[in-house]
Amino acid sequence: MKRTKSNGNKCKSEIKSAKNYRDEVPAIVDELVASCTCSREGCFDHVSAEPIPHREAIIDILRRLALILYPGYFIRTRLDSTNLEYYLGQQVTALYEILSEQVIVAIRHDCIRQNQPCVHCEPLGQKLAVEFLRELPQLRIMLAKDIRAAFDGDPAAKGYDEIIFSYPGIWAIMVYRIAHELYHQHIPLMPRIMTEHAHSLTGIDIHPGAHIGESFFIDHGTGVVIGETCTIGNRVRVYQGVTLGALSLSKAECKRLRSKKRHPSIEDDAIIYANATILGGDTVVGARSVIGGNVWLTHSVPPDTEVFIKKQDLIFGAKQYKKQASKQKLR
């Protein structure tokens, strides 16, 4: 296409306009820098010589742990007795390196952020990483009980492999049990990053501070919420939409109760059906009790009790379009 003088002038005008807009960028950068260095409007940032825990590295730790806790399930190569020791040795060693690094960074970050006395974060982080690794055999046993509970509690399950590969509740419980160990080692940030990652993948929100016994089964799972100070016994089963939460509190009450028990206790062998809401730190659901769907509960239930909503009246009627069609036929 032949280039005309008017087209050339238009291009020059557009280039000049683009330059004018681009020239505004440095001033915007200055404003952003000022918002970081002057704490303007209470904005949040992490501008420091010390590194902050790396979210993607922490998620990678979960992936590596899955390879160790369920050997052979999440790899493409064959795993047998010939290479098992080599495989686990390689995986655990690599995990130790990345885990100890992130634990050290998390401890150091917390010390500097909170202006705490020096705890010698490097040797402490390495020590805590090894202590966590020592718990892996016991963690495998706990997770095996959770998988068996899922198989025993769900007639749709065709086998253990299906549960490990595809049940969101099993993944959420695995991440919770990992994070719970780190939480009780008083490692900051990492446990919550882990459980919130699982929450984003599965829709199941389990705080790492909750205490959950063995053989725990979450069926379906979407929308389940389990709060920080919740205590759950052995062989408990919950369904989708269940909330084990705290009563709504004012700002002053939140501060006062931050380290107090705010969430319910569920005793052994209880079953809680879909969309039930159980609230409050003094609320106890007794052993072997059954809480029906959509129940709202803020007081304790004795053992061997069933709690259901009174049957609602159902009204059956013909659809409106059928009535209209009948009237048209009569015409």
C-alpha positions as CSV (number, residue, x, y, z in Angstrom):
1,M,0.0,0.0,0.0
2,K,1.3,3.4,-1.0
3,R,2.3,5.5,2.0
4,T,0.9,9.0,1.9
5,K,2.0,12.2,3.7
6,S,-1.2,12.2,5.8
7,N,-0.5,8.6,7.0
8,G,3.1,9.6,7.9
9,N,1.8,12.5,10.0
10,K,-0.7,10.3,11.7
11,C,2.1,7.8,12.7
12,K,4.2,10.7,14.1
13,S,1.3,11.9,16.1
14,E,0.6,8.5,17.6
15,I,4.3,8.0,18.4
16,K,4.4,11.4,20.2
17,S,1.2,10.5,22.1
18,A,2.6,7.1,23.1
19,K,5.8,8.8,24.4
20,N,3.8,11.2,26.5
21,Y,1.9,8.4,28.2
22,R,5.2,6.4,28.7
23,D,6.8,9.5,30.3
24,E,4.2,9.3,33.0
25,V,5.4,5.9,34.2
26,P,8.4,7.2,36.3
27,A,6.1,9.4,38.4
28,I,3.8,6.4,39.0
29,V,6.9,4.4,40.1
30,D,7.9,7.2,42.5
31,E,4.4,7.1,44.0
32,L,4.6,3.3,44.5
33,V,8.1,3.5,46.1
34,A,6.8,6.2,48.4
35,S,3.9,4.0,49.4
36,C,6.4,1.3,50.4
37,T,9.0,3.4,52.2
38,C,6.6,5.7,54.0
39,S,3.9,3.1,55.0
40,R,1.3,5.3,53.4
41,E,-2.3,4.5,54.2
42,G,-1.1,1.4,56.1
43,C,-0.1,-0.4,53.0
44,F,1.6,-3.8,53.2
45,D,4.9,-4.8,51.6
46,H,8.0,-6.8,52.4
47,V,10.9,-4.6,51.4
48,S,13.8,-6.1,53.4
49,A,17.2,-7.5,52.9
50,E,15.9,-10.7,54.5
51,P,14.0,-13.1,52.2
52,I,10.4,-14.1,52.9
53,P,9.2,-17.7,52.7
54,H,8.5,-18.7,49.1
55,R,5.0,-19.8,48.5
56,E,5.8,-21.9,45.4
57,A,8.7,-23.6,47.3
58,I,6.3,-24.5,50.1
59,I,3.8,-25.9,47.5
60,D,6.7,-27.9,46.0
61,I,7.4,-29.3,49.5
62,L,3.8,-30.7,49.5
63,R,4.4,-32.3,46.1
64,R,7.6,-33.9,47.2
65,L,5.9,-35.2,50.4
66,A,3.2,-36.8,48.3
67,L,5.9,-38.7,46.4
68,I,7.3,-40.0,49.7
69,L,4.1,-40.7,51.6
70,Y,2.6,-42.6,48.6
71,P,5.6,-44.1,46.9
72,G,4.9,-45.1,43.3
73,Y,1.6,-43.3,42.9
74,F,2.6,-40.0,41.5
75,I,5.6,-40.9,39.3
76,R,5.8,-42.2,35.7
77,T,8.6,-44.6,36.2
78,R,8.4,-48.1,37.7
79,L,9.1,-48.5,41.4
80,D,9.9,-51.9,42.9
81,S,12.1,-53.5,45.5
82,T,15.2,-53.0,43.4
83,N,15.1,-49.2,43.3
84,L,12.9,-48.4,46.3
85,E,15.8,-47.5,48.7
86,Y,17.5,-45.4,46.0
87,Y,14.2,-43.6,45.2
88,L,13.4,-42.8,48.8
89,G,16.9,-41.8,49.6
90,Q,17.0,-39.4,46.7
91,Q,13.5,-38.0,47.5
92,V,14.1,-37.5,51.3
93,T,17.5,-35.9,50.8
94,A,16.1,-33.4,48.3
95,L,13.1,-32.7,50.6
96,Y,15.4,-32.1,53.5
97,E,17.3,-29.4,51.5
98,I,14.3,-27.4,50.4
99,L,12.4,-27.9,53.7
100,S,15.2,-26.8,56.0
101,E,15.8,-23.8,53.7
102,Q,12.2,-22.7,53.9
103,V,12.0,-23.4,57.7
104,I,15.1,-21.2,58.3
105,V,13.6,-18.4,56.1
106,A,10.3,-18.6,58.0
107,I,11.9,-18.5,61.4
108,R,14.3,-15.6,60.5
109,H,11.4,-13.6,58.9
110,D,9.3,-14.0,62.0
111,C,12.2,-13.0,64.3
112,I,12.9,-9.9,62.4
113,R,9.3,-9.0,61.7
114,Q,8.4,-9.4,65.4
115,N,11.7,-8.0,66.7
116,Q,12.4,-11.2,68.7
117,P,15.6,-12.3,70.3
118,C,18.0,-14.4,68.1
119,V,17.1,-18.1,68.1
120,H,20.0,-19.1,65.8
121,C,17.6,-19.8,63.0
122,E,20.0,-21.9,60.8
123,P,20.8,-24.7,63.2
124,L,17.3,-24.5,64.6
125,G,15.7,-24.8,61.1
126,Q,17.9,-27.8,60.2
127,K,17.0,-29.5,63.5
128,L,13.3,-28.9,63.0
129,A,13.5,-30.2,59.4
130,V,15.1,-33.5,60.6
131,E,12.5,-33.8,63.5
132,F,9.7,-33.4,60.9
133,L,11.3,-36.1,58.6
134,R,11.4,-38.5,61.6
135,E,7.6,-38.3,61.7
136,L,7.1,-39.4,58.1
137,P,6.7,-43.2,58.9
138,Q,4.1,-42.5,61.5
139,L,2.4,-40.0,59.2
140,R,2.1,-42.8,56.5
141,I,0.4,-45.0,59.1
142,M,-2.1,-42.2,59.9
143,L,-2.9,-41.5,56.3
144,A,-3.4,-45.3,55.6
145,K,-6.1,-45.3,58.3
146,D,-7.7,-42.2,56.7
147,I,-7.8,-44.1,53.3
148,R,-9.3,-47.2,54.9
149,A,-11.9,-45.0,56.6
150,A,-12.8,-43.6,53.2
151,F,-13.2,-47.0,51.6
152,D,-15.2,-48.3,54.5
153,G,-17.5,-45.2,54.5
154,D,-18.1,-44.8,50.8
155,P,-19.8,-47.7,48.9
156,A,-18.9,-45.8,45.6
157,A,-15.2,-46.4,46.2
158,K,-13.9,-49.2,44.0
159,G,-10.5,-49.5,45.7
160,Y,-7.7,-47.8,47.6
161,D,-6.0,-46.6,44.5
162,E,-9.0,-44.7,43.3
163,I,-9.2,-43.0,46.7
164,I,-5.6,-41.9,46.7
165,F,-5.7,-40.6,43.1
166,S,-9.1,-38.9,43.1
167,Y,-10.6,-38.1,46.5
168,P,-10.2,-34.4,47.4
169,G,-10.8,-35.2,51.1
170,I,-7.8,-37.5,51.2
171,W,-5.6,-34.8,49.7
172,A,-6.9,-32.1,52.1
173,I,-6.4,-34.4,55.1
174,M,-2.8,-35.3,53.9
175,V,-1.9,-31.6,53.7
176,Y,-3.5,-30.9,57.1
177,R,-1.6,-33.7,58.8
178,I,1.7,-32.4,57.3
179,A,0.9,-28.8,58.2
180,H,-0.2,-29.9,61.7
181,E,3.2,-31.3,62.5
182,L,4.9,-28.1,61.4
183,Y,2.3,-26.0,63.3
184,H,3.2,-27.8,66.5
185,Q,6.9,-27.2,65.9
186,H,5.9,-23.5,66.0
187,I,7.1,-22.9,62.5
188,P,5.5,-19.7,61.3
189,L,3.6,-19.1,58.0
190,M,4.4,-22.4,56.3
191,P,1.5,-24.5,57.8
192,R,-1.1,-22.0,56.9
193,I,0.2,-21.5,53.4
194,M,0.0,-25.3,53.0
195,T,-3.6,-25.7,54.2
196,E,-4.8,-22.7,52.2
197,H,-3.2,-24.1,49.1
198,A,-5.2,-27.4,49.7
199,H,-8.3,-25.2,50.3
200,S,-7.9,-23.6,46.9
201,L,-7.6,-27.0,45.2
202,T,-10.3,-28.9,47.1
203,G,-12.7,-26.4,48.6
204,I,-11.9,-28.0,52.0
205,D,-10.6,-25.5,54.7
206,I,-8.8,-27.2,57.6
207,H,-6.8,-25.0,59.9
208,P,-3.4,-26.6,60.7
209,G,-4.0,-26.0,64.5
210,A,-7.1,-28.3,64.6
211,H,-6.6,-31.7,66.4
212,I,-8.0,-34.5,64.3
213,G,-7.8,-38.2,65.4
214,E,-7.2,-41.2,63.2
215,S,-9.5,-42.7,60.5
216,F,-11.0,-39.4,59.6
217,F,-13.2,-39.3,56.5
218,I,-14.5,-36.3,54.6
219,D,-17.1,-37.4,52.0
220,H,-17.3,-35.2,48.8
221,G,-15.9,-32.4,50.9
222,T,-16.7,-29.1,49.0
223,G,-17.3,-26.3,51.5
224,V,-16.1,-28.1,54.7
225,V,-14.6,-25.7,57.3
226,I,-12.7,-26.9,60.4
227,G,-11.5,-24.2,62.7
228,E,-8.2,-23.7,64.5
229,T,-9.2,-24.9,68.0
230,C,-11.5,-27.7,66.8
231,T,-10.9,-31.1,68.3
232,I,-12.1,-34.2,66.4
233,G,-11.9,-37.7,67.8
234,N,-11.3,-41.1,66.0
235,R,-13.4,-42.5,63.2
236,V,-15.4,-39.3,62.6
237,R,-17.1,-38.8,59.3
238,V,-18.3,-35.4,57.9
239,Y,-20.0,-34.5,54.6
240,Q,-19.8,-31.6,52.2
241,G,-20.7,-28.1,53.5
242,V,-20.1,-28.9,57.2
243,T,-18.8,-26.0,59.3
244,L,-17.1,-26.6,62.6
245,G,-16.6,-22.9,63.4
246,A,-16.6,-20.1,65.9
247,L,-19.4,-17.8,66.9
248,S,-19.1,-14.3,65.3
249,L,-17.1,-12.0,67.6
250,S,-16.5,-8.3,67.9
251,K,-13.0,-6.9,67.3
252,A,-12.3,-6.6,71.0
253,E,-13.5,-10.2,71.6
254,C,-11.3,-11.5,68.7
255,K,-8.3,-10.1,70.5
256,R,-9.3,-11.5,73.8
257,L,-10.1,-15.0,72.5
258,R,-7.3,-15.3,69.9
259,S,-5.5,-18.0,71.9
260,K,-8.7,-19.6,73.5
261,K,-10.8,-22.5,72.4
262,R,-13.4,-21.1,70.0
263,H,-14.4,-24.1,67.9
264,P,-16.4,-27.3,68.8
265,S,-15.3,-30.7,69.9
266,I,-16.5,-33.8,68.1
267,E,-16.1,-37.1,69.9
268,D,-15.3,-40.6,68.5
269,D,-17.5,-42.2,65.8
270,A,-19.7,-39.1,65.3
271,I,-21.3,-38.5,61.9
272,I,-22.1,-35.0,60.6
273,Y,-24.2,-34.8,57.5
274,A,-24.2,-32.2,54.7
275,N,-24.4,-28.5,55.5
276,A,-24.6,-28.9,59.2
277,T,-23.1,-25.9,61.2
278,I,-21.7,-26.5,64.7
279,L,-20.3,-23.4,66.4
280,G,-18.6,-22.4,69.7
281,G,-15.7,-23.6,71.9
282,D,-18.0,-25.0,74.6
283,T,-20.1,-27.1,72.1
284,V,-19.4,-30.9,72.3
285,V,-20.9,-33.5,70.0
286,G,-20.9,-36.7,72.0
287,A,-19.5,-40.0,70.8
288,R,-21.5,-42.0,68.3
289,S,-23.9,-39.1,67.8
290,V,-25.4,-38.2,64.4
291,I,-26.0,-34.6,63.3
292,G,-28.4,-34.4,60.4
293,G,-28.1,-32.2,57.3
294,N,-28.7,-28.4,57.6
295,V,-28.7,-28.5,61.4
296,W,-27.6,-25.3,63.2
297,L,-26.0,-26.3,66.6
298,T,-24.6,-24.0,69.3
299,H,-25.0,-26.2,72.3
300,S,-23.7,-29.7,73.3
301,V,-25.2,-33.0,72.4
302,P,-24.9,-36.1,74.6
303,P,-23.3,-39.3,73.3
304,D,-25.6,-41.6,71.2
305,T,-27.9,-38.8,70.2
306,E,-29.5,-38.1,66.8
307,V,-30.2,-34.4,65.9
308,F,-32.4,-33.7,62.9
309,I,-34.5,-30.9,61.6
310,K,-38.2,-31.6,61.9
311,K,-39.6,-32.8,58.6
312,Q,-40.7,-30.0,56.4
313,D,-44.1,-29.9,54.7
314,L,-43.6,-30.6,50.9
315,I,-46.2,-29.1,48.5
316,F,-46.7,-30.9,45.2
317,G,-48.4,-29.1,42.3
318,A,-48.6,-29.2,38.5
319,K,-46.2,-27.1,36.6
320,Q,-47.8,-23.8,35.3
321,Y,-47.1,-24.6,31.7
322,K,-49.2,-27.7,31.9
323,K,-52.1,-25.8,33.2
324,Q,-51.8,-23.2,30.4
325,A,-51.6,-26.0,27.8
326,S,-54.9,-27.5,29.2
327,K,-56.6,-24.2,28.9
328,Q,-55.5,-23.8,25.3
329,K,-56.9,-27.2,24.4
330,L,-60.3,-26.3,25.9
331,R,-60.4,-23.2,23.7
